[in-house]
Amino acid sequence: MNASDTLNKITGQRRRQREFVRWLLVKDEPLGQLVRGCASFLHLREWLKHGESRLINANFCKKHLLCPTCAWRRSVKLVSRYTTKAETIAKERPELIPCMITFGPKNGEDLRERLLLLKEIIKNMGAAARKAKSASCKHAPIEWNKIEGMIRSIEVTNRGNGWHVHTHIFALLSAYVDREALSEELMRFSGGECKIVDVRACKNGIIAGMCEVIKYALKPGELTNQQTLQVFEDFKGTRMIDCAGLLRGVLEGDIDQDDLPDLDGPTRDYVAYWLWSQEKFHLRELPPEAVLSREEEARLSCQIMMNQGK
């Protein structure tokens, strides 16, 4: 993604989070200040000969469960990394069936308890699948054994009837899943607490299905400000996106920097800093010889924060 597109997208996200930041500053000022200062400083570089530009450095808060800017930024990085992996798999294993699976325990009032139950169900399913593959052959295969690789994301909603904690899975299957059999297995491994919501083939292929699952964990949900803060607090240390099998081994990468292209020729650098009062970025070109150290970037960020009210 070119730097101009990144700048426009971040501008929209920061405007969108304005009211939530104001609320968070009252509720938890240190956390609110952290989110308020997110992406207030961007260092951009343009390769003049190629017409390409990228983000060199920034100061994202990395609180993607609170901050829509970081949620969007992290999703861009994940999709970029997993797309390369998925394209390779599609060429090497064209017989695999891309599939979407959604399930979760019943709604409940205790968010943390529902999350732990979901994680326990996933753990039990994986353990049963591994036993079925063991050399002893004492355990019959389950529907989970048909999954050759997967990306799993956790989503949380609350529409007035309790917390609905569920998982969206993009799976590469060796054979089609029997929906009824999988539903029975989930009920067994959850003590009757879990049910299938959806099982369907990905009609648009591997990459589209994979991107759809990644967005679930990172998109801003339909939650109140207080609910959003509770999810952030209760989900600390929880992996919202995980992978297994053929899709394992992809690094997320630092969201503060783009994956830089291997380009030559002259470049031009810019710094952009956010003005809260005007709700826009101020762009300034850097002299050709300028090289910003981490200390200089920190100093600029402090200046930006001091001037944001002006």
Order of alpha helices (4+ residues) and beta strands (2+ residues): alpha-alpha-alpha-beta-beta-alpha-beta-alpha-beta-beta-alpha-beta-alpha-alpha-beta-beta-beta-alpha
